[in-house]
């Protein structure tokens, strides 16, 4: 293939370098790839080794992209796979990035699901059915979904969240409605929020009396 005749830091990105082979620009690489593959001036490179370096660079780019995504918010494994695929990375690169993120502790579907359930329950007062639907939409497996819901969700907490949501709705949206309309609208709303009838019945009775 040829000999490395120069390695120069890129002006716009100090942790990236341009590699020149036989005085001609050959490729750009991240500093980590440069170091891990021992690229130095005077080094003779075969075509096979250059291909190996370029694959490592592609993997490095995919890893960096995934880390940027996780910097904005936590994501499930399926979300990461989907975004990388949309970006045009091949399947073996996607798998390499998922493996890298798991090894570093940046990707954990159980931890992701646990945080989502807590937010849905405490901040949005969502019911079990709606929470389960959102977990499955994020690509969380049924096994992890059941485990997380079993660990975090019980009837007392669900009833408490349902009552907070019902009280808020009654004091705002349905404040001026007739009692029967309040009851009808509230039941329909709580069902849409994912609560089972057994929980809804208790919450409605607390504020509006018997159904």
C-alpha positions in Angstrom: 0.0 0.0 0.0 2.7 2.5 1.0 4.4 4.3 3.8 3.0 6.9 6.2 4.8 10.2 5.3 2.8 12.6 7.5 0.2 12.7 10.3 -1.4 16.1 10.9 -4.0 17.2 13.4 -7.2 18.5 11.8 -7.8 22.2 12.3 -11.5 21.9 13.2 -11.1 18.8 15.5 -8.0 18.5 17.6 -8.7 14.9 18.5 -8.8 13.8 14.8 -5.8 13.4 12.5 -5.2 13.2 8.7 -2.9 10.4 7.6 -0.8 10.8 4.5 0.6 7.8 2.6 3.4 8.5 0.1 2.8 12.3 0.4 -0.9 12.0 -0.5 -3.9 12.3 1.9 -5.2 8.8 2.6 -7.7 9.0 5.4 -8.8 10.7 8.6 -8.9 9.0 12.0 -9.8 9.7 15.6 -6.9 9.9 18.1 -8.0 6.7 19.7 -7.8 4.8 16.4 -4.4 6.4 15.7 -3.0 5.2 19.0 -4.7 1.7 19.1 -3.3 0.9 15.7 0.2 2.4 16.3 0.1 4.6 13.3 3.3 6.5 13.0 5.3 8.3 10.4 7.5 5.9 8.5 5.2 3.0 9.1 4.6 0.7 6.1 0.9 -0.1 5.6 -0.6 -3.0 3.7 -4.0 -2.7 2.0 -5.4 -5.2 4.6 -4.2 -3.1 7.5 -5.6 0.1 6.0 -9.0 -1.7 5.7 -8.7 -2.7 9.4 -8.0 0.9 10.4 -10.9 2.2 8.4 -13.3 -0.3 10.0 -12.0 0.8 13.4 -12.6 4.4 12.4 -16.2 3.6 11.3 -16.8 1.9 14.6 -15.3 4.9 16.5 -17.7 7.2 14.7 -20.7 5.0 15.5 -19.7 4.9 19.1 -19.3 8.6 19.3 -22.7 9.2 17.6 -24.4 6.9 20.1 -22.8 8.6 23.0 -24.0 12.0 21.7 -27.5 10.5 21.5 -27.3 9.3 25.1 -26.0 12.7 26.1 -29.4 14.2 25.2 -31.4 11.6 27.1 -31.4 8.0 28.1 -32.4 5.5 25.4 -33.3 1.9 25.1 -31.2 -0.6 23.2 -33.7 -0.7 20.4 -33.7 3.1 20.1 -29.9 3.1 19.7 -30.0 0.3 17.2 -32.7 2.1 15.2 -30.9 5.4 15.1 -27.6 3.8 14.1 -29.3 1.9 11.3 -31.1 5.1 10.1 -27.6 6.8 10.1 -26.5 4.1 7.6 -24.2 2.0 9.7 -24.0 -1.7 8.9 -25.3 -4.3 11.2 -21.9 -5.5 12.5 -21.0 -1.9 13.4 -24.3 -1.4 15.2 -23.7 -4.6 17.2 -20.2 -3.4 18.0 -21.6 -0.1 19.3 -24.3 -1.8 21.4 -21.6 -4.1 22.9 -19.3 -1.1 23.6 -22.1 0.9 25.3 -23.1 -2.1 27.5 -19.5 -2.8 28.5 -19.2 0.9 29.6 -22.5 0.8 31.5 -24.1 3.3 29.2 -26.9 1.0 27.9 -29.1 -1.0 30.3 -32.7 -1.7 29.4 -33.7 -2.6 32.9 -32.3 0.7 34.3 -33.9 2.6 31.4 -37.3 1.0 32.0 -37.0 1.6 35.8 -36.5 5.3 35.2 -39.3 5.5 32.7 -41.7 3.8 35.1 -40.8 6.2 37.9 -41.4 9.2 35.7 -44.6 7.9 34.3 -45.9 7.1 37.8 -44.7 10.1 39.8 -44.7 12.9 37.2 -47.4 11.9 34.8 -49.5 9.7 37.0 -49.9 7.1 34.3 -51.6 3.8 34.9 -50.1 0.3 34.4 -51.5 -0.3 31.0 -50.2 3.0 29.6 -46.8 2.5 31.2 -46.6 -1.0 29.7 -47.5 0.3 26.3 -44.8 3.0 26.4 -42.2 0.4 27.5 -43.0 -1.9 24.6 -42.9 1.1 22.2 -39.4 1.8 23.4 -38.4 -1.8 22.6 -38.2 -3.1 26.1 -38.7 -6.8 26.2 -41.8 -8.3 27.8 -39.6 -10.0 30.4 -38.0 -6.8 31.5 -41.3 -5.0 31.4 -42.9 -7.5 33.7 -39.9 -7.5 36.1 -39.8 -3.7 36.3 -43.5 -3.3 36.8 -43.4 -6.1 39.4 -40.6 -4.3 41.3 -42.0 -0.8 41.2 -45.7 -0.9 40.8 -48.2 -2.0 43.4 -51.9 -1.3 43.9 -51.3 1.3 46.7 -49.0 3.4 44.5 -51.3 3.1 41.5 -54.2 4.2 43.5 -52.3 7.2 44.9 -51.2 8.3 41.5 -54.7 7.8 40.1 -56.2 9.9 42.9 -53.8 12.7 42.4 -54.6 12.7 38.7 -58.3 12.6 39.3 -58.2 15.4 41.8 -56.2 17.6 39.4 -58.6 16.9 36.6 -61.7 17.6 38.7 -60.2 20.9 39.9 -59.4 22.1 36.4 -61.0 20.6 33.3 -64.2 19.3 34.9 -64.7 22.0 37.6 -67.9 23.4 36.1 -69.5 20.2 34.9 -72.6 18.6 36.3 -71.9 15.7 38.7 -72.9 13.0 36.2 -70.8 14.6 33.5 -67.8 14.8 35.9 -68.1 11.1 36.7 -68.4 10.1 33.0 -65.6 12.2 31.8 -63.3 11.3 34.7 -63.8 7.6 34.2 -63.1 7.8 30.5 -60.0 10.0 31.1 -58.6 7.6 33.7 -59.1 4.6 31.4 -57.2 6.4 28.7 -54.4 7.0 31.2 -54.1 3.2 31.6 -55.8 2.5 34.9 -57.9 -0.6 35.5 -61.5 -0.2 36.5 -60.8 -1.5 40.0 -58.5 1.4 40.7 -60.7 3.9 38.9 -63.7 2.9 41.0 -61.8 3.6 44.3 -60.5 7.0 43.0 -63.8 8.2 41.7 -65.6 7.1 44.9 -63.1 9.2 46.9 -64.1 12.4 45.2 -67.6 11.8 43.7 -69.2 9.1 45.8 -70.5 5.7 44.6 -70.6 5.0 40.8 
